[in-house]
Amino acid sequence: MERKEKKDGKIDPDYCRILFCLELERLKETFIDMQVQNRVIKVTVINEYSKTIEAAADNYLTLLKANLKKMDYRLSGVLFENPVSKKNTDTKLKSALFSEKESYSGVDIRI
């Protein structure tokens, strides 16, 4: 997905993609892919403990939707995926984060 810029050159938060690569003490490597298009947000959480995370997150999704709505955003869904379910983790992560129809190169901001 391509990002859009405002007239002042800043990234448009209504059309962007944010990828978080986290190394957590107990959950280990976790990827969060957040796509925003026309103020509609789709989140994919990729972790080998995806079922555990999904069960824990279930209590907070209503709160997340409500708070996003206050900021005039809409949550279309949150998906939880396990990268180990296929034989090659790297292939699973790549296909989960970047579909074959999309092409993306580079990083806009790295923290």
N, CA, C and O atoms as a MOPAC input file, in Angstrom:
PM7 MOZYME 1SCF
protein

 N      0.84100 1    -1.16100 1     0.00000 1
 C      0.00000 1     0.00000 1     0.00000 1
 C      0.89000 1     1.22800 1     0.00000 1
 O      1.88400 1     1.27500 1     0.72500 1
 N      0.56100 1     2.17800 1    -0.76800 1
 C      1.31500 1     3.42000 1    -0.83200 1
 C      0.80100 1     4.37900 1     0.21900 1
 O     -0.39400 1     4.42800 1     0.51300 1
 N      1.70800 1     5.12500 1     0.77000 1
 C      1.28700 1     6.13500 1     1.72600 1
 C      0.97600 1     7.41400 1     0.97900 1
 O      1.50400 1     7.66600 1    -0.10400 1
 N      0.12200 1     8.20800 1     1.56700 1
 C     -0.19800 1     9.51400 1     0.99100 1
 C      0.40800 1    10.58000 1     1.87100 1
 O      0.58900 1    10.39000 1     3.07400 1
 N      0.71700 1    11.69400 1     1.26200 1
 C      1.25400 1    12.81800 1     2.00300 1
 C      0.27000 1    13.97000 1     1.94300 1
 O     -0.49400 1    14.12300 1     0.99000 1
 N      0.31800 1    14.78200 1     3.00200 1
 C     -0.47700 1    16.00500 1     3.01000 1
 C      0.23600 1    17.03200 1     2.14600 1
 O      1.35700 1    16.80400 1     1.69300 1
 N     -0.40900 1    18.14700 1     1.92200 1
 C      0.18700 1    19.21400 1     1.11500 1
 C      1.48600 1    19.72800 1     1.71200 1
 O      2.36800 1    20.19300 1     0.99100 1
 N      1.60300 1    19.64100 1     3.05100 1
 C      2.83100 1    20.11800 1     3.70400 1
 C      3.94600 1    19.07500 1     3.70600 1
 O      5.01400 1    19.31500 1     4.26900 1
 N      3.70700 1    17.91500 1     3.07900 1
 C      4.73400 1    16.87700 1     2.97000 1
 C      4.72300 1    15.86500 1     4.09600 1
 O      5.48600 1    14.89900 1     4.05200 1
 N      3.88300 1    16.05200 1     5.10500 1
 C      3.80900 1    15.11100 1     6.22200 1
 C      2.97100 1    13.89900 1     5.82800 1
 O      2.12200 1    13.98700 1     4.94100 1
 N      3.21100 1    12.77200 1     6.48700 1
 C      2.45400 1    11.55100 1     6.22400 1
 C      1.00200 1    11.76500 1     6.61800 1
 O      0.71800 1    12.27900 1     7.69900 1
 N      0.09200 1    11.37500 1     5.75100 1
 C     -1.34000 1    11.50700 1     6.00900 1
 C     -1.79500 1    10.34100 1     6.88500 1
 O     -1.76000 1     9.19500 1     6.43700 1
 N     -2.22100 1    10.60600 1     8.12800 1
 C     -2.62900 1     9.51700 1     9.02100 1
 C     -3.92500 1     8.82400 1     8.59200 1
 O     -4.28200 1     7.78900 1     9.15500 1
 N     -4.63100 1     9.37700 1     7.60900 1
 C     -5.84600 1     8.75000 1     7.10300 1
 C     -5.52800 1     7.62800 1     6.11400 1
 O     -6.38100 1     6.78100 1     5.84800 1
 N     -4.30700 1     7.61600 1     5.56800 1
 C     -3.88600 1     6.62800 1     4.58100 1
 C     -2.43000 1     6.25700 1     4.87000 1
 O     -1.50800 1     6.89200 1     4.35700 1
 N     -2.23100 1     5.23500 1     5.68500 1
 C     -0.85700 1     4.84000 1     5.97400 1
 C     -0.81900 1     3.38400 1     6.44100 1
 O     -1.85100 1     2.74900 1     6.65600 1
 N      0.38000 1     2.89300 1     6.58600 1
 C      0.59100 1     1.54200 1     7.08900 1
 C      1.70400 1     1.62400 1     8.11100 1
 O      2.76600 1     2.18700 1     7.84700 1
 N      1.45400 1     1.05700 1     9.27900 1
 C      2.43700 1     1.08400 1    10.35300 1
 C      2.74900 1    -0.36100 1    10.73000 1
 O      1.84800 1    -1.15800 1    10.99100 1
 N      4.01700 1    -0.67400 1    10.75300 1
 C      4.45000 1    -2.02500 1    11.09600 1
 C      5.29300 1    -1.94500 1    12.36400 1
 O      6.33400 1    -1.28900 1    12.39700 1
 N      4.82900 1    -2.61800 1    13.39400 1
 C      5.56500 1    -2.69400 1    14.65000 1
 C      6.24600 1    -4.05800 1    14.71000 1
 O      5.59300 1    -5.08700 1    14.53600 1
 N      7.53400 1    -4.07000 1    14.95000 1
 C      8.29100 1    -5.30700 1    15.14200 1
 C      8.77100 1    -5.27600 1    16.58600 1
 O      9.68300 1    -4.52200 1    16.92700 1
 N      8.15700 1    -6.09300 1    17.42900 1
 C      8.44000 1    -6.05000 1    18.85400 1
 C      9.13000 1    -7.32700 1    19.31500 1
 O      8.84500 1    -8.41200 1    18.81000 1
 N     10.02500 1    -7.19400 1    20.26100 1
 C     10.64300 1    -8.34100 1    20.92400 1
 C     10.20600 1    -8.24400 1    22.38000 1
 O     10.74100 1    -7.45000 1    23.15400 1
 N      9.21900 1    -9.07000 1    22.74000 1
 C      8.63400 1    -9.01200 1    24.07200 1
 C      9.18600 1   -10.14700 1    24.94000 1
 O      9.46800 1   -11.23900 1    24.44700 1
 N      9.33300 1    -9.87200 1    26.23100 1
 C      9.96400 1   -10.83500 1    27.13200 1
 C      9.27000 1   -12.19200 1    27.12300 1
 O      9.93400 1   -13.22000 1    26.98900 1
 N      7.96600 1   -12.21200 1    27.26000 1
 C      7.24600 1   -13.49500 1    27.33900 1
 C      6.66000 1   -13.95200 1    26.00900 1
 O      6.59900 1   -15.15100 1    25.73400 1
 N      6.23200 1   -13.01000 1    25.19400 1
 C      5.59700 1   -13.37200 1    23.92700 1
 C      6.59100 1   -13.47900 1    22.77500 1
 O      6.22500 1   -13.89300 1    21.67500 1
 N      7.83700 1   -13.11200 1    23.02100 1
 C      8.92400 1   -13.17100 1    22.03800 1
 C      8.62700 1   -12.24300 1    20.86500 1
 O      8.08000 1   -11.15600 1    21.05200 1
 N      8.98400 1   -12.66900 1    19.66200 1
 C      8.85400 1   -11.82200 1    18.47400 1
 C      7.39400 1   -11.64900 1    18.08400 1
 O      6.67400 1   -12.62400 1    17.86700 1
 N      6.96700 1   -10.38500 1    17.99900 1
 C      5.58500 1   -10.06000 1    17.67400 1
 C      5.57100 1    -8.96700 1    16.61200 1
 O      6.25700 1    -7.95200 1    16.73900 1
 N      4.78100 1    -9.18700 1    15.56400 1
 C      4.61500 1    -8.19700 1    14.51000 1
 C      3.18300 1    -7.69200 1    14.55300 1
 O      2.23900 1    -8.47500 1    14.66000 1
 N      3.03300 1    -6.39100 1    14.47000 1
 C      1.70700 1    -5.78700 1    14.40400 1
 C      1.66900 1    -4.94400 1    13.13700 1
 O      2.41400 1    -3.97400 1    13.00100 1
 N      0.80900 1    -5.31800 1    12.23100 1
 C      0.65800 1    -4.63100 1    10.95300 1
 C     -0.65500 1    -3.86000 1    10.99700 1
 O     -1.73100 1    -4.45700 1    11.01700 1
 N     -0.56400 1    -2.53500 1    11.01200 1
 C     -1.75300 1    -1.68900 1    11.08400 1
 C     -1.89700 1    -0.93400 1     9.77000 1
 O     -1.02300 1    -0.15400 1     9.39200 1
 N     -2.99800 1    -1.17000 1     9.08500 1
 C     -3.25900 1    -0.49300 1     7.81600 1
 C     -4.41700 1     0.47600 1     8.00400 1
 O     -5.46400 1     0.12200 1     8.54600 1
 N     -4.20800 1     1.71200 1     7.54200 1
 C     -5.23500 1     2.74700 1     7.64100 1
 C     -5.55500 1     3.21900 1     6.23300 1
 O     -4.67100 1     3.65900 1     5.49800 1
 N     -6.81800 1     3.12500 1     5.86700 1
 C     -7.24100 1     3.58900 1     4.55900 1
 C     -8.57800 1     4.29300 1     4.72300 1
 O     -9.57600 1     3.69100 1     5.11800 1
 N     -8.57200 1     5.57500 1     4.41100 1
 C     -9.77400 1     6.40400 1     4.53200 1
 C    -10.34700 1     6.34200 1     5.95200 1
 O    -11.56000 1     6.24300 1     6.14200 1
 N     -9.43700 1     6.40200 1     6.95900 1
 C     -9.77500 1     6.39600 1     8.38000 1
 C    -10.39300 1     5.08000 1     8.85000 1
 O    -11.02700 1     5.03800 1     9.90400 1
 N    -10.21600 1     4.01600 1     8.08700 1
 C    -10.64400 1     2.68200 1     8.49100 1
 C     -9.38100 1     1.88100 1     8.78700 1
 O     -8.47000 1     1.81800 1     7.96200 1
 N     -9.33300 1     1.26800 1     9.97400 1
 C     -8.12800 1     0.58900 1    10.43900 1
 C     -8.32900 1    -0.91700 1    10.47900 1
 O     -9.34300 1    -1.42200 1    10.96100 1
 N     -7.32500 1    -1.61800 1     9.95300 1
 C     -7.27600 1    -3.08100 1    10.03600 1
 C     -5.95200 1    -3.43600 1    10.70700 1
 O     -4.89800 1    -2.94700 1    10.30000 1
 N     -6.00400 1    -4.28500 1    11.73300 1
 C     -4.81200 1    -4.65600 1    12.48800 1
 C     -4.60700 1    -6.16400 1    12.37700 1
 O     -5.54600 1    -6.94400 1    12.53800 1
 N     -3.36500 1    -6.56200 1    12.09900 1
 C     -2.99700 1    -7.97200 1    12.10000 1
 C     -1.86800 1    -8.15800 1    13.10300 1
 O     -0.83700 1    -7.48900 1    13.02400 1
 N     -2.07100 1    -9.07300 1    14.05000 1
 C     -1.07300 1    -9.38900 1    15.05900 1
 C     -0.50700 1   -10.76300 1    14.71600 1
 O     -1.24700 1   -11.74300 1    14.62600 1
 N      0.81500 1   -10.82700 1    14.52400 1
 C      1.45500 1   -12.07100 1    14.12900 1
 C      2.40800 1   -12.49800 1    15.24100 1
 O      3.39400 1   -11.81800 1    15.52900 1
 N      2.09500 1   -13.64300 1    15.86300 1
 C      2.88000 1   -14.14000 1    16.97500 1
 C      2.58600 1   -15.62500 1    17.13200 1
 O      1.47600 1   -16.07200 1    16.84300 1
 N      3.57000 1   -16.39300 1    17.58600 1
 C      3.35600 1   -17.83400 1    17.73600 1
 C      2.33600 1   -18.14800 1    18.81600 1
 O      1.79700 1   -19.25500 1    18.84400 1
 N      2.05600 1   -17.19700 1    19.71000 1
 C      1.03500 1   -17.37500 1    20.74900 1
 C     -0.24200 1   -16.62700 1    20.37900 1
 O     -0.90600 1   -16.06000 1    21.24600 1
 N     -0.57500 1   -16.62700 1    19.12800 1
 C     -1.69500 1   -15.81600 1    18.63100 1
 C     -3.02400 1   -16.14600 1    19.31300 1
 O     -3.82800 1   -15.24300 1    19.54300 1
 N     -3.26900 1   -17.38600 1    19.63300 1
 C     -4.53400 1   -17.77000 1    20.28700 1
 C     -4.61200 1   -17.16600 1    21.69600 1
 O     -5.66900 1   -16.69200 1    22.11400 1
 N     -3.50300 1   -17.18600 1    22.41500 1
 C     -3.45700 1   -16.61400 1    23.75900 1
 C     -3.67200 1   -15.10400 1    23.70000 1
 O     -4.42400 1   -14.54200 1    24.49500 1
 N     -3.00400 1   -14.45800 1    22.75200 1
 C     -3.13300 1   -13.00800 1    22.60200 1
 C     -4.56500 1   -12.64700 1    22.20900 1
 O     -5.12700 1   -11.67800 1    22.71900 1
 N     -5.14300 1   -13.41900 1    21.31400 1
 C     -6.51500 1   -13.15400 1    20.87600 1
 C     -7.48700 1   -13.25600 1    22.05300 1
 O     -8.37500 1   -12.41700 1    22.20300 1
 N     -7.31900 1   -14.27300 1    22.87800 1
 C     -8.20200 1   -14.43300 1    24.03900 1
 C     -8.06200 1   -13.26100 1    25.00300 1
 O     -9.05800 1   -12.76500 1    25.52900 1
 N     -6.82900 1   -12.81600 1    25.23600 1
 C     -6.60400 1   -11.68500 1    26.14600 1
 C     -7.11500 1   -10.37900 1    25.54500 1
 O     -7.66300 1    -9.54100 1    26.26100 1
 N     -6.94100 1   -10.20200 1    24.25500 1
 C     -7.33300 1    -8.95500 1    23.59300 1
 C     -8.84000 1    -8.82400 1    23.45500 1
 O     -9.35900 1    -7.71300 1    23.34900 1
 N     -9.53400 1    -9.92600 1    23.45400 1
 C    -10.98200 1    -9.90900 1    23.25300 1
 C    -11.68000 1    -8.95100 1    24.22400 1
 O    -12.66500 1    -8.30700 1    23.86300 1
 N    -11.17000 1    -8.86000 1    25.44900 1
 C    -11.76600 1    -7.97700 1    26.45500 1
 C    -11.58400 1    -6.50400 1    26.13000 1
 O    -12.31300 1    -5.66500 1    26.65900 1
 N    -10.62600 1    -6.17100 1    25.27000 1
 C    -10.27800 1    -4.77300 1    25.01600 1
 C    -10.72700 1    -4.26100 1    23.64400 1
 O    -10.61700 1    -3.06300 1    23.38000 1
 N    -11.22100 1    -5.12100 1    22.77500 1
 C    -11.57700 1    -4.69400 1    21.42500 1
 C    -12.73500 1    -3.70200 1    21.40200 1
 O    -12.73000 1    -2.77400 1    20.59300 1
 N    -13.70300 1    -3.87500 1    22.25300 1
 C    -14.82500 1    -2.93200 1    22.32100 1
 C    -14.33100 1    -1.55600 1    22.75100 1
 O    -14.75400 1    -0.53800 1    22.20300 1
 N    -13.43600 1    -1.53100 1    23.73300 1
 C    -12.84700 1    -0.27600 1    24.19500 1
 C    -12.02100 1     0.37800 1    23.08900 1
 O    -12.08100 1     1.59300 1    22.89900 1
 N    -11.25700 1    -0.42300 1    22.36700 1
 C    -10.45600 1     0.08900 1    21.25000 1
 C    -11.34900 1     0.71100 1    20.18600 1
 O    -11.08300 1     1.81800 1    19.71700 1
 N    -12.41100 1     0.00000 1    19.80200 1
 C    -13.34700 1     0.52700 1    18.79900 1
 C    -13.95800 1     1.85100 1    19.25300 1
 O    -14.05800 1     2.79400 1    18.46800 1
 N    -14.36100 1     1.91800 1    20.50500 1
 C    -14.99100 1     3.13400 1    21.03200 1
 C    -14.01600 1     4.30800 1    21.02900 1
 O    -14.38400 1     5.42000 1    20.64900 1
 N    -12.78700 1     4.06700 1    21.44700 1
 C    -11.80400 1     5.15700 1    21.48000 1
 C    -11.39200 1     5.59800 1    20.08100 1
 O    -11.15800 1     6.78600 1    19.85500 1
 N    -11.30000 1     4.66800 1    19.14500 1
 C    -11.01100 1     5.04400 1    17.75900 1
 C    -12.16300 1     5.86500 1    17.17500 1
 O    -11.94100 1     6.82300 1    16.43500 1
 N    -13.39100 1     5.47900 1    17.51500 1
 C    -14.56100 1     6.21100 1    17.02700 1
 C    -14.53900 1     7.65800 1    17.52100 1
 O    -14.92600 1     8.56700 1    16.78600 1
 N    -14.08900 1     7.87800 1    18.76000 1
 C    -13.98400 1     9.23400 1    19.30300 1
 C    -13.01900 1    10.08800 1    18.47700 1
 O    -13.15800 1    11.31000 1    18.42000 1
 N    -12.04200 1     9.43800 1    17.83800 1
 C    -11.06300 1    10.15300 1    17.01700 1
 C    -11.44600 1    10.11200 1    15.53800 1
 O    -10.64300 1    10.45300 1    14.67000 1
 N    -12.68800 1     9.69000 1    15.26000 1
 C    -13.21900 1     9.61400 1    13.89800 1
 C    -12.50400 1     8.57400 1    13.03200 1
 O    -12.32800 1     8.77200 1    11.82900 1
 N    -12.09200 1     7.46000 1    13.65700 1
 C    -11.55300 1     6.30100 1    12.94200 1
 C    -12.48700 1     5.13100 1    13.18200 1
 O    -13.23800 1     5.12100 1    14.15700 1
 N    -12.44300 1     4.14600 1    12.29600 1
 C    -13.27900 1     2.95800 1    12.45400 1
 C    -12.38900 1     1.73000 1    12.36900 1
 O    -11.56500 1     1.62100 1    11.46100 1
 N    -12.54800 1     0.80900 1    13.30300 1
 C    -11.79000 1    -0.43900 1    13.30200 1
 C    -12.56100 1    -1.47500 1    12.50000 1
 O    -13.65800 1    -1.87600 1    12.88800 1
 N    -11.98800 1    -1.90700 1    11.38200 1
 C    -12.68500 1    -2.90000 1    10.56800 1
 C    -12.43600 1    -4.30800 1    11.07800 1
 O    -13.25700 1    -5.20000 1    10.86400 1
 N    -11.31500 1    -4.51500 1    11.74700 1
 C    -11.06700 1    -5.83800 1    12.29200 1
 C     -9.66600 1    -5.98900 1    12.83700 1
 O     -8.75200 1    -5.23600 1    12.49900 1
 N     -9.52500 1    -6.99000 1    13.69400 1
 C     -8.23300 1    -7.36000 1    14.24200 1
 C     -8.05700 1    -8.85500 1    14.00100 1
 O     -8.86100 1    -9.66700 1    14.45900 1
 N     -7.00700 1    -9.20500 1    13.28300 1
 C     -6.71200 1   -10.60300 1    12.98300 1
 C     -5.51500 1   -11.04800 1    13.80200 1
 O     -4.60000 1   -10.26200 1    14.04500 1
 N     -5.51600 1   -12.30100 1    14.22700 1
 C     -4.41600 1   -12.87000 1    14.98700 1
 C     -3.90100 1   -14.07200 1    14.21900 1
 O     -4.64400 1   -15.01900 1    13.96200 1
 N     -2.63000 1   -14.03400 1    13.85200 1
 C     -2.06000 1   -15.10300 1    13.02900 1
 C     -0.83500 1   -15.70000 1    13.69200 1
 O     -0.08700 1   -15.01900 1    14.39300 1
 N     -0.64700 1   -16.99100 1    13.45300 1
 C      0.51000 1   -17.71300 1    13.95900 1
 C      1.45900 1   -17.97200 1    12.79600 1
 O      1.09800 1   -18.68900 1    11.86300 1
 N      2.67900 1   -17.39900 1    12.82800 1
 C      3.60000 1   -17.58100 1    11.70900 1
 C      4.17800 1   -18.98000 1    11.63200 1
 O      4.71500 1   -19.36100 1    10.59200 1
 N      4.08600 1   -19.75800 1    12.70500 1
 C      4.67800 1   -21.08700 1    12.75000 1
 C      3.77300 1   -22.13500 1    12.11000 1
 O      4.18300 1   -23.27900 1    11.91500 1
 N      2.54700 1   -21.74700 1    11.78700 1
 C      1.60200 1   -22.70200 1    11.23500 1
 C      2.02800 1   -23.22600 1     9.86100 1
 O      1.51200 1   -24.24300 1     9.39700 1
 N      2.95900 1   -22.54100 1     9.21900 1
 C      3.51300 1   -23.01900 1     7.95200 1
 C      4.95900 1   -23.40500 1     8.17100 1
 O      5.55900 1   -23.02600 1     9.17700 1
 N      5.52500 1   -24.15700 1     7.24000 1
 C      6.88200 1   -24.67300 1     7.42700 1
 C      7.95500 1   -23.59400 1     7.45500 1
 O      8.98400 1   -23.77300 1     8.10600 1
 N      7.73800 1   -22.47100 1     6.75800 1
 C      8.75300 1   -21.42800 1     6.69900 1
 C      8.21500 1   -20.13300 1     7.29200 1
 O      7.36200 1   -19.48000 1     6.69000 1
 N      8.70900 1   -19.75900 1     8.46700 1
 C      8.22900 1   -18.56700 1     9.16900 1
 C      8.40800 1   -17.31400 1     8.33200 1
 O      7.49300 1   -16.49500 1     8.24700 1
 N      9.57300 1   -17.14700 1     7.70900 1
 C      9.83100 1   -15.94300 1     6.92500 1
 C      8.83700 1   -15.79500 1     5.78500 1
 O      8.36900 1   -14.69000 1     5.51100 1
 N      8.51200 1   -16.88700 1     5.12400 1
 C      7.54500 1   -16.85700 1     4.02400 1
 C      6.17100 1   -16.46300 1     4.54700 1
 O      5.47600 1   -15.66100 1     3.92200 1
 N      5.77700 1   -17.01500 1     5.67900 1
 C      4.47500 1   -16.69900 1     6.27200 1
 C      4.40100 1   -15.22100 1     6.64600 1
 O      3.40400 1   -14.55600 1     6.36800 1
 N      5.46100 1   -14.71000 1     7.27800 1
 C      5.46000 1   -13.30100 1     7.66200 1
 C      5.40000 1   -12.40500 1     6.44100 1
 O      4.65100 1   -11.42900 1     6.41700 1
 N      6.18300 1   -12.73400 1     5.43200 1
 C      6.18900 1   -11.91300 1     4.21600 1
 C      4.81500 1   -11.91600 1     3.56400 1
 O      4.32800 1   -10.86200 1     3.15500 1
 N      4.18200 1   -13.07700 1     3.45800 1
 C      2.87400 1   -13.12900 1     2.80900 1
 C      1.81200 1   -12.45600 1     3.66700 1
 O      0.86700 1   -11.87100 1     3.13700 1
 N      1.95600 1   -12.53300 1     4.98200 1
 C      0.97900 1   -11.88800 1     5.85800 1
 C      1.10600 1   -10.37300 1     5.81500 1
 O      0.10300 1    -9.66100 1     5.86400 1
 N      2.32500 1    -9.88200 1     5.72500 1
 C      2.53900 1    -8.44400 1     5.76800 1
 C      2.40300 1    -7.77200 1     4.41400 1
 O      1.95900 1    -6.62600 1     4.33400 1
 N      2.77600 1    -8.46500 1     3.35200 1
 C      2.74700 1    -7.86400 1     2.02300 1
 C      2.15400 1    -8.86900 1     1.04700 1
 O      2.81500 1    -9.83500 1     0.66400 1
 N      0.91900 1    -8.64300 1     0.64900 1
 C      0.29400 1    -9.56100 1    -0.29700 1
 C      0.98500 1    -9.43800 1    -1.64700 1
 O      1.67400 1    -8.45500 1    -1.92000 1
 N      0.79300 1   -10.44400 1    -2.48200 1
 C      1.44000 1   -10.46100 1    -3.79400 1
 C      1.00600 1    -9.29000 1    -4.66300 1
 O      1.75300 1    -8.86900 1    -5.54700 1
 N     -0.18700 1    -8.76000 1    -4.42600 1
 C     -0.68700 1    -7.65700 1    -5.23700 1
 C     -0.04000 1    -6.33200 1    -4.84600 1
 O     -0.02800 1    -5.37900 1    -5.62400 1
 N      0.49500 1    -6.28800 1    -3.63200 1
 C      1.07500 1    -5.04400 1    -3.14700 1
 C      2.58700 1    -5.09200 1    -3.27600 1
 O      3.19800 1    -6.15600 1    -3.17300 1
 N      3.17100 1    -3.95300 1    -3.49700 1
 C      4.62400 1    -3.87500 1    -3.45600 1
 C      4.98500 1    -2.69400 1    -2.58600 1
 O      4.32900 1    -1.65300 1    -2.62000 1
 N      6.02900 1    -2.86600 1    -1.81100 1
 C      6.42900 1    -1.81300 1    -0.90300 1
 C      7.92600 1    -1.91100 1    -0.70700 1
 O      8.46800 1    -3.00800 1    -0.57400 1
 N      8.57500 1    -0.80700 1    -0.68800 1
 C      9.99200 1    -0.81700 1    -0.42000 1
 C     10.35000 1     0.37700 1     0.42600 1
 O      9.79200 1     1.46100 1     0.25600 1
 N     11.26800 1     0.18300 1     1.32700 1
 C     11.73100 1     1.27700 1     2.16600 1
 C     10.89900 1     1.46500 1     3.40300 1
 O      9.82800 1     0.87900 1     3.56100 1
 N     11.41400 1     2.29000 1     4.26900 1
 C     10.75700 1     2.61100 1     5.52100 1
 C     10.67300 1     4.12600 1     5.61200 1
 O     11.66200 1     4.82000 1     5.37400 1
 N      9.50900 1     4.63700 1     5.95100 1
 C      9.32600 1     6.07600 1     6.05300 1
 C      9.93400 1     6.60900 1     7.35000 1
 O     10.65700 1     7.60500 1     7.35000 1
 N      9.62900 1     5.93600 1     8.43900 1
 C     10.12700 1     6.33500 1     9.75100 1
 C     10.51100 1     5.08400 1    10.51400 1
 O      9.75100 1     4.11700 1    10.54700 1
 N     11.68300 1     5.09500 1    11.12700 1
 C     12.10100 1     3.95400 1    11.91800 1
 C     12.44600 1     4.44500 1    13.31200 1
 O     13.20800 1     5.39700 1    13.47700 1
 N     11.87200 1     3.78100 1    14.32200 1
 C     12.11600 1     4.18300 1    15.70600 1
 C     12.89600 1     3.08300 1    16.41000 1
 O     13.21200 1     3.21100 1    17.59300 1

